[in-house]
Amino acid sequence: MRDTPSRAVSRSSVWLAIRSLFWTVALPGFFAGYVPWRFFGLNQVRLESIGASQIPALACIGAGAVLLAMCIVEFARSGHGTLSPLDPPRELVVRGLYRYVRNPMYLSVTTIVLGEAMLTRHFARCSDSRTRTTLGAWDAGSRSFKAVSSSV
């Protein structure tokens, strides 16, 4: 039995989804999941009673996760690739958030980490030079996101 074109497309879509999921866990999952869990005390946070101070933190985490998911879907749908530099999109993605920001995945992961810092109240650990290097500034002239690096 031969593969029909629709079956081949379906298989390639499933394979792209598996690769995207793997790289999502490996890259942003490591920096926005494992590192804060292990080193910033996120594993000690208990959400039994959500207070007013935790709502903005949870909103940042939720917004960052939604934005990251939108970016990953756009990479797969428009670019036919993943977020990994080892498996990049085959076509330039200029739709969705990429229309306004050069790398919205940086913004998304930074928003997640900011929310986690607010949740754990470990701003001092998040304010060192390595973390500030990932933060960006909006360049209104070129409508792009550029990394800001500072020496501490």
C-alpha positions in Angstrom: 0.0 0.0 0.0 1.4 3.4 -1.1 1.5 6.5 1.0 -1.0 9.1 -0.3 0.1 12.7 -0.3 -2.3 13.4 2.6 -0.7 10.6 4.6 2.8 11.9 3.9 1.7 15.4 5.0 0.1 13.9 8.1 3.3 12.0 9.1 5.5 15.0 8.5 3.1 17.2 10.7 3.2 14.6 13.5 7.0 14.4 13.2 7.2 18.2 13.3 5.0 18.3 16.4 7.2 15.7 18.2 10.3 17.7 17.3 8.7 21.0 18.5 7.6 19.4 21.8 11.1 18.0 22.4 12.9 21.3 21.7 10.3 23.2 23.8 11.1 20.9 26.8 14.8 21.0 26.1 15.4 24.7 25.7 12.8 27.0 27.3 11.8 24.2 29.6 15.3 24.1 31.0 15.7 27.9 31.4 12.2 28.8 32.5 11.4 25.5 34.3 14.3 23.5 35.7 16.7 26.4 36.6 14.1 28.4 38.6 12.8 25.1 40.2 16.3 24.0 41.2 18.1 27.3 42.0 15.5 30.1 42.6 13.3 28.2 45.1 10.3 27.7 42.8 9.9 24.2 44.3 9.2 25.7 47.7 6.3 27.9 46.5 2.9 26.7 47.7 -0.3 28.0 46.0 -2.8 26.8 48.6 -4.1 30.4 49.1 -3.4 32.7 46.3 -2.8 36.2 47.6 -3.0 39.5 45.9 0.8 39.6 45.5 0.8 36.3 43.6 -1.8 37.2 41.0 0.6 39.5 38.9 3.3 36.7 39.1 0.9 34.1 37.9 -0.4 36.4 35.1 3.2 36.9 33.9 3.9 33.2 33.9 0.6 32.5 32.1 1.1 35.3 29.5 4.7 34.2 28.9 3.6 30.6 28.4 0.8 31.6 26.0 3.1 33.8 24.0 5.7 31.1 23.8 3.2 28.6 22.6 2.0 31.0 19.9 5.6 31.4 18.8 6.3 27.7 18.6 3.0 27.1 16.6 3.9 29.9 14.2 7.4 28.4 13.7 5.8 25.1 12.9 2.9 26.4 10.8 4.6 29.2 8.8 8.3 28.2 8.9 8.0 24.4 8.9 10.6 24.1 11.7 11.2 24.2 15.4 12.7 26.7 17.8 16.0 24.9 18.0 19.0 26.3 16.1 19.7 22.7 15.2 16.3 22.3 13.5 15.4 25.8 12.4 12.4 26.9 10.2 12.9 26.3 6.5 11.2 29.6 5.7 11.5 33.0 7.3 8.6 33.6 9.8 7.2 37.1 9.6 3.7 36.5 10.8 2.1 36.8 14.2 4.4 38.2 16.9 7.4 38.0 14.6 5.8 40.8 12.6 6.5 43.2 15.5 9.4 41.7 17.4 12.6 40.1 16.1 12.6 37.3 18.7 9.4 37.1 20.8 10.6 33.8 22.3 13.1 35.7 24.3 10.4 38.0 25.5 8.2 35.1 26.3 10.8 33.2 28.4 11.9 36.4 30.1 8.2 37.1 31.0 7.9 33.6 32.5 11.2 34.0 34.5 10.0 37.4 35.7 6.8 35.9 36.9 8.7 33.2 38.7 11.0 35.7 40.3 7.9 37.6 41.5 6.4 34.4 42.8 9.5 33.4 44.7 10.6 36.9 45.6 14.2 36.2 44.5 14.8 39.3 42.5 18.4 39.5 43.6 19.3 36.2 42.0 17.5 37.3 38.8 19.2 40.6 38.6 22.7 39.4 38.0 24.4 40.2 34.7 23.7 36.8 33.1 20.0 37.3 33.5 20.0 40.9 32.5 21.8 39.9 29.3 18.6 38.0 28.3 16.4 41.0 28.9 15.8 43.2 26.0 15.0 46.7 24.9 12.5 47.9 22.4 14.1 49.6 19.5 11.3 51.7 18.1 13.3 52.8 15.0 13.6 49.3 13.6 10.7 47.7 15.6 13.0 45.0 16.8 14.1 43.4 20.0 17.8 43.7 20.8 19.6 42.2 23.7 20.9 44.6 26.4 24.1 43.6 28.1 25.4 45.4 31.1 28.5 44.8 33.2 28.1 44.4 37.0 
